[in-house]
């Protein structure tokens, strides 16, 4: 891949603004595993190799199993994910692929019932944040560290 601009070096204030979202998420009620499931699934959908590399490693550090990471793209076809994780993944997919149908009423209502207002708000913020990082990394061909 050809070398592209480094937004973090050219526009550090912009990067700091996105990092501020990460700081907010760090103090949120989201569990570390939930945050990583969101980050991995959105990164799979967006095709972000840099973020997939980072967040699969982070998930393993937090105690996620390789099997669940391997099967994450097929989460509907397995019993490995809890009801809470399943709605979290559905929200992640619908918000990431927002141009397809948006966050549907059925998913929103189910998420509200299962997660509650504050947790759902934090999930949506986490999905929005990883989508920003994905777009930055993909647009600039951010290299995967060796």
TIMAR-941393 format. One line per 3 residues: number of its first residue (from 1); their letters; for each residue x, y, z of N, C-alpha, C. Coordinates in steps of 0.2 Angstrom, whole numbers, plus 5000, padded with zeros to 4 digits. Example, Ala and Ser with C-alpha at 12.3 -4.5 7.8 and 13.67 -1.06 7.14 Angstrom:
<rs>
1> AS> 5066:4972:5039:5062:4978:5039:5066:4984:5039 ~ 5064:4989:5035:5068:4995:5036:5064:5000:5039
</rs>
This chain:
<rs>
1> XXX> 5004:4994:5000:5000:5000:5000:5004:5006:5000 ~ 5002:5011:4996:5006:5017:4996:5005:5021:5003 ~ 5011:5025:5004:5011:5029:5010:5006:5035:5009
4> XXX> 5002:5036:5014:4997:5042:5014:4998:5046:5020 ~ 4995:5052:5021:4996:5056:5026:4994:5053:5033 ~ 4998:5056:5038:4997:5054:5045:4993:5059:5048
7> XXX> 4986:5058:5049:4982:5064:5052:4984:5065:5059 ~ 4986:5060:5063:4988:5061:5069:4994:5066:5070 ~ 4998:5066:5065:5004:5071:5065:5002:5078:5062
10> XXX> 4998:5078:5057:4996:5084:5053:4990:5088:5057 ~ 4986:5084:5060:4980:5087:5064:4979:5084:5071 ~ 4984:5085:5075:4984:5082:5082:4978:5084:5086
13> XXX> 4975:5090:5085:4969:5092:5089:4963:5088:5087 ~ 4963:5086:5080:4957:5082:5078:4958:5075:5081 ~ 4964:5072:5081:4965:5066:5084:4963:5066:5092
16> XXX> 4965:5071:5095:4964:5072:5102:4956:5072:5103 ~ 4952:5075:5099:4945:5075:5100:4942:5068:5100 ~ 4945:5064:5095:4942:5057:5095:4945:5053:5101
19> XXX> 4951:5055:5103:4954:5051:5109:4949:5053:5115 ~ 4946:5059:5115:4942:5061:5121:4936:5057:5121 ~ 4933:5055:5115:4928:5050:5115:4930:5043:5119
22> XXX> 4936:5041:5117:4939:5035:5120:4939:5036:5128 ~ 4941:5042:5130:4942:5043:5137:4935:5043:5141 ~ 4930:5045:5137:4923:5045:5140:4921:5037:5140
25> XXX> 4923:5034:5135:4921:5027:5135:4924:5023:5140 ~ 4930:5025:5142:4934:5021:5147:4931:5022:5154 ~ 4927:5027:5155:4924:5028:5161:4917:5026:5161
28> XXX> 4914:5024:5155:4907:5022:5155:4906:5015:5158 ~ 4900:5013:5158:4898:5007:5161:4900:5001:5157 ~ 4901:5002:5150:4903:4996:5146:4908:4992:5148
31> XXX> 4907:4985:5148:4912:4981:5150:4918:4981:5145 ~ 4924:4979:5147:4930:4979:5142:4928:4974:5137 ~ 4925:4968:5138:4923:4963:5133:4918:4966:5128
34> XXX> 4913:4970:5131:4908:4973:5126:4911:4978:5122 ~ 4915:4982:5125:4919:4987:5120:4923:4984:5115 ~ 4926:4978:5116:4930:4975:5111:4926:4971:5106
37> XXX> 4920:4968:5108:4916:4965:5103:4913:4970:5099 ~ 4911:4976:5101:4909:4982:5097:4914:4984:5092 ~ 4920:4985:5094:4926:4987:5090:4928:4982:5085
40> XXX> 4928:4975:5087:4929:4970:5082:4924:4970:5077 ~ 4918:4969:5079:4912:4968:5074:4912:4974:5069 ~ 4912:4980:5071:4912:4986:5067:4918:4986:5062
43> XXX> 4924:4984:5065:4930:4984:5061:4929:4978:5055 ~ 4926:4973:5057:4925:4968:5052:4920:4970:5046 ~ 4915:4973:5048:4910:4976:5043:4914:4981:5039
46> XXX> 4918:4985:5042:4921:4991:5038:4927:4989:5035 ~ 4930:4983:5036:4936:4980:5033:4942:4984:5035 ~ 4943:4985:5042:4948:4989:5044:4954:4984:5048
49> XXX> 4959:4983:5044:4964:4978:5046:4967:4981:5052 ~ 4969:4987:5052:4973:4990:5058:4969:4989:5064 ~ 4962:4991:5064:4958:4990:5070:4957:4983:5072
52> XXX> 4956:4979:5067:4955:4972:5069:4961:4969:5072 ~ 4967:4970:5070:4973:4968:5073:4973:4970:5080 ~ 4972:4977:5081:4973:4980:5088:4967:4977:5093
55> XXX> 4961:4977:5091:4956:4975:5095:4955:4967:5096 ~ 4957:4963:5092:4957:4956:5093:4962:4955:5099 ~ 4968:4958:5098:4973:4957:5103:4971:4960:5110
58> XXX> 4968:4965:5110:4965:4968:5116:4960:4964:5119 ~ 4955:4961:5115:4950:4957:5118:4953:4951:5121 ~ 4958:4948:5118:4962:4942:5121:4965:4944:5128
61> XXX> 4967:4950:5128:4970:4952:5135:4965:4953:5140 ~ 4959:4955:5138:4953:4956:5143:4950:4949:5145 ~ 4952:4944:5142:4949:4937:5143:4945:4934:5138
64> XXX> 4944:4938:5133:4939:4935:5127:4943:4928:5125 ~ 4938:4924:5122:4941:4918:5120:4942:4918:5112 ~ 4947:4915:5110:4949:4914:5103:4943:4912:5099
67> XXX> 4939:4907:5101:4933:4904:5098:4928:4909:5097 ~ 4926:4913:5102:4921:4919:5101:4924:4924:5096 ~ 4930:4926:5096:4933:4930:5091:4932:4927:5084
70> XXX> 4934:4921:5083:4934:4918:5077:4927:4918:5074 ~ 4922:4917:5078:4915:4916:5076:4911:4923:5077 ~ 4914:4928:5078:4910:4934:5079:4906:4936:5073
73> XXX> 4909:4936:5067:4906:4938:5061:4900:4933:5059 ~ 4899:4927:5063:4893:4923:5062:4890:4922:5069 ~ 4889:4928:5073:4887:4927:5080:4879:4925:5080
76> XXX> 4876:4926:5074:4869:4924:5074:4868:4916:5074 ~ 4873:4913:5071:4873:4906:5070:4876:4902:5076 ~ 4877:4905:5082:4880:4901:5087:4877:4903:5094
79> XXX> 4878:4899:5099:4875:4900:5105:4880:4903:5110 ~ 4886:4905:5107:4891:4907:5112:4890:4914:5115 ~ 4886:4918:5112:4885:4925:5114:4878:4926:5118
82> XXX> 4879:4929:5124:4873:4930:5128:4868:4935:5124 ~ 4862:4935:5127:4856:4939:5125:4859:4947:5124 ~ 4862:4949:5130:4864:4956:5130:4870:4957:5124
85> XXX> 4874:4952:5123:4879:4953:5118:4876:4953:5111 ~ 4871:4949:5110:4868:4948:5104:4864:4955:5102 ~ 4861:4958:5107:4858:4964:5105:4863:4970:5104
88> XXX> 4868:4969:5108:4874:4974:5107:4877:4973:5100 ~ 4878:4967:5097:4880:4966:5091:4876:4968:5085 ~ 4869:4967:5087:4864:4969:5082:4864:4977:5081
91> XXX> 4864:4980:5087:4865:4988:5087:4871:4990:5083 ~ 4877:4987:5084:4883:4988:5081:4883:4988:5074 ~ 4880:4982:5071:4879:4981:5064:4874:4987:5061
94> XXX> 4869:4988:5064:4864:4993:5061:4866:5000:5061 ~ 4870:5002:5066:4873:5009:5067:4879:5009:5062 ~ 4883:5004:5061:4889:5004:5057:4886:5004:5050
97> XXX> 4881:5000:5048:4878:5000:5041:4872:5005:5041 ~ 4873:5011:5044:4867:5015:5045:4863:5017:5038 ~ 4867:5017:5032:4864:5019:5026:4859:5013:5024
100> XXX> 4859:5007:5026:4855:5002:5024:4848:5002:5027 ~ 4847:5004:5033:4841:5004:5036:4841:5008:5043 ~ 4846:5010:5045:4847:5014:5051:4846:5009:5057
103> XXX> 4846:5012:5063:4844:5008:5069:4837:5007:5069 ~ 4835:5000:5067:4828:4999:5067:4824:5000:5073 ~ 4817:5001:5073:4813:5001:5079:4813:4995:5083
106> XXX> 4813:4989:5079:4813:4983:5083:4820:4982:5087 ~ 4825:4983:5084:4832:4983:5087:4832:4988:5093 ~ 4830:4994:5091:4831:4999:5096:4826:4997:5102
109> XXX> 4820:4995:5101:4816:4993:5107:4819:4988:5111 ~ 4821:4983:5107:4824:4977:5111:4830:4979:5115 ~ 4834:4983:5112:4840:4985:5115:4839:4990:5122
112> XXX> 4834:4994:5121:4831:4998:5127:4829:4993:5132 ~ 4825:4988:5131:4823:4984:5136:4828:4980:5139 ~ 4833:4977:5135:4838:4973:5138:4844:4977:5141
115> XXX> 4846:4982:5138:4852:4986:5140:4850:4992:5145 ~ 4844:4995:5144:4842:5001:5147:4845:5007:5144 ~ 4842:5013:5145:4844:5019:5142:4851:5021:5142
118> XXX> 4854:5021:5148:4861:5023:5148:4866:5019:5145 ~ 4865:5012:5146:4870:5007:5143:4869:5008:5135 ~ 4863:5008:5133:4862:5009:5125:4865:5015:5123
121> XXX> 4864:5021:5126:4868:5027:5124:4875:5026:5124 ~ 4878:5022:5128:4885:5021:5128:4887:5016:5123 ~ 4883:5011:5121:4884:5007:5116:4884:5011:5109
124> XXX> 4879:5015:5108:4879:5019:5102:4885:5024:5101 ~ 4887:5027:5107:4893:5031:5107:4900:5026:5105 ~ 4900:5020:5108:4906:5016:5106:4906:5014:5099
127> XXX> 4900:5013:5096:4899:5011:5089:4902:5017:5085 ~ 4899:5023:5086:4901:5029:5083:4908:5030:5083 ~ 4911:5029:5089:4918:5030:5090:4923:5026:5086
130> XXX> 4921:5019:5086:4925:5015:5082:4924:5016:5074 ~ 4919:5018:5072:4918:5020:5065:4922:5025:5063 ~ 4923:5030:5068:4927:5036:5066:4935:5033:5065
133> XXX> 4937:5029:5070:4944:5026:5070:4944:5022:5063 ~ 4939:5018:5062:4940:5014:5056:4941:5018:5049 ~ 4937:5023:5049:4937:5028:5043:4944:5031:5042
136> XXX> 4947:5033:5048:4953:5037:5048:4959:5032:5046 ~ 4958:5026:5049:4964:5021:5047:4963:5018:5040 ~ 4957:5017:5038:4956:5015:5031:4958:5020:5026
139> XXX> 4956:5026:5027:4957:5032:5022:4965:5033:5021 ~ 4968:5032:5027:4975:5034:5027:4980:5028:5026 ~ 4977:5022:5025:4981:5016:5025:4985:5015:5031
142> XXX> 4983:5016:5037:4987:5015:5043:4990:5008:5043 ~ 4997:5008:5044:5000:5001:5043:4999:4997:5050 ~ 4998:4991:5049:4998:4987:5055:5005:4986:5058
145> XX> 5006:4987:5064:5012:4986:5067:5015:4979:5067 ~ 5021:4978:5066:5024:4971:5065:5025:4968:5072
</rs>
